[in-house]
């Protein structure tokens, strides 16, 4: 009988081996489906960008397409103005002719649902159709293509803005999702492998004794390895095939998870043949290899395996691994900061996770020895003896939970820290819409805006300000605005105080500006330098008035210069600011701006926060999904391991019950076995997760790490899951108590 026939016969006649094989195949299927899905994420982001690449605009001899970004109710709109005989790029729809408009399906719905003054009037022309979703970044994307007559668009301006405005409107490569995909593969693959290992260990002791008997009967190491390889391969290959099939419905679930403002097309998650082949070969190979490596004891000392001799306890030298892994992680951080590459950092993160399985058994054994020596309560004494005699098996039941706690504390450290520095924007109020323009064009554009607002009957405050730098005689330089005091009070968040009195410079009292020798330097235009931009030296004594206390401390570094102090201010960069009278007129004002200053993207503080809030929302969503999957995998592996622990010790428990030990004492001992290592391991995982997250956070700048009481939540939940999972051993224990001792 060859090894394959022998393995199949074992599976046919032994119900416990069949159960182990089924659970192993289920674990492999879950791991295969998750890893294959995560491996498609980088290609999915590339597919999105490839579909929307045409939206960035272009300038050719035959025509111009100019992109900019608008907003409607805080949702971004990509607007593409087309002039001449511009040739559609790859994946683009046929461009509309002069006076015609194409809208994306979602934008067309919004235009029908709202008054024309708030949205539809921004796109002058007849709507002649909708854009197919195969040309959109995501199905809900808001896109408008507006056709103009040849020569209507400024070719020089379009060429100047093509690269910047197009990238701003459509977005660049999604590096964050690529990083999360790599981290997700590492963080979910390991709990999946723990689940597979837990299932494979369900009948480990029974199989080890069976294989040792074969060795003692004359079987060669090669024949024993062949039997295990065949037995494991049946489950691994079956699980891999099922996992590959499960990846198809998983793709459709993935399309429902929003990222970057929209969902996905199912085709985005289509894996390449190479990825499918790699996953399909590597996962069963690793599972079989792990099973073969676990045969070292049977191959080397079959008699000891047959007699179930106690294994050697882990040595304290394993603690040195903490130093090595810490140094590797610091090297990964250094490499990522210097080169921008994430490969070494991800490898070091995987090393940190794997180190838990090496250090954990030593901690478990030491903890068991302490309780066995110092405690005399029967259940705790039994648990302590178990932990000290077989710490590897005891730690195995909580290894998945340790990983879940590590991931959870990482997320709860990173997300509040990201939220703490989320913000930004200029000194304008949240409701103000503003755009930077060359100072030479500011007056004309301001007039068009005022005329447009008057024609539409929309009330709003309009002002033109100049961005400047104020330099003191000692070389100290601060940024500021040339703006009237009343306009500053209406448009900015700066507490200007009392505007009465002669023209003055207004600055925070802490700045201690001198009243003479000040120089006002205009902000240079894009591509120009300070040396190319003229400046004005203020003559005589200039009144310096203190600003009031600001709620935002960053505003204390902004000074206000009255326009009367710098008449005939040199050319530079100006800012057009428009403040709607109320929220109801906000969309009407945007419609007027789109018509009065075509091709310009008006910004605001709330819209500057849009990308940050969008990213934080995406991170929270994928973190919740990742933690849920990790906790589910960890709970399943803990429950299977707890049940297998009872199966492995059937004889011991049967003997204790026959000797009069109450079943409730044994149940309490099993719960203690899970709770003790879980308590220590989850606390250690929480500390490690926080430290690793703090290290990764340094890659994003010199910001303080935010630590909150929520960091204790994964530790408490992990401990609770470990105790609850240990309850799965109860039915198995009661079944043993109902059997006759002679059966064992």
Secondary structure, 3 states (H helix, E strand, C coil): CCHHHHHHHHHHHCHHHHHHHHHHHHHHHHHHHHHHHHHCHHHHHHHHHHHHHHHHCEECCCEEEEEEEEEECCEEEEEEEEEECCCCCCCCCCCCCCCEEEEEHHHHHHHHHCCCCCCHHHCCCEEEEEECHHHCCCCCCEEEEEEECCCCCCHHHHHHHHHHHHHHHHCCCCHHHHHHHHHHHHHHHHHHHHHHHHHHHHHHHHHHHHHHHHHHCCCCHHHHHHHHHHHHHHHHHHHHHHHHHHHHHHHHHHCCCCECCECCCHHHHCCCHHHHHHHHHHHHHHHHHHHHHCCHHHHHCHHHHHCCCCCCCCCHHHHHHHHHHHHHHHHHHHHHHHHCCCHHHHHHHHHHHHHHHHHHHHHHHHHHHHHHHHCCCHHHHHHHHHHHHCHHHHHHHHHHHHHHHHHHHHHHHHHHHHHHHCCCCCCECCCEEEEEEEHHHHHHHHHHHHHHHHHHCCCEEEEEEEEEEEECCCCCEEEEEECCHHHHHHHECCCCCCCCCCCCEEECHHHCCCCCCCEEEECCCCCCCHHHCCEEECCCCCCEEECCCCCCHHHHHEEEECHHHHCCCCCCEEEEEEEECCHHHHHHHHHHHHHHCCCCCCECHHHHHHHHHHHHHHHHHHHHHHHHHHHHHHHHHHHHHHHHHHHHCHHHHHHHHHCCCCHHHHHHHHHHHHHHHHHHHHHHHHHHHHHHHHHHHHHHCCCCCCCCCCHHHHHHHHHHHHHHHHCCHHHHHHHHHHCCHHHC
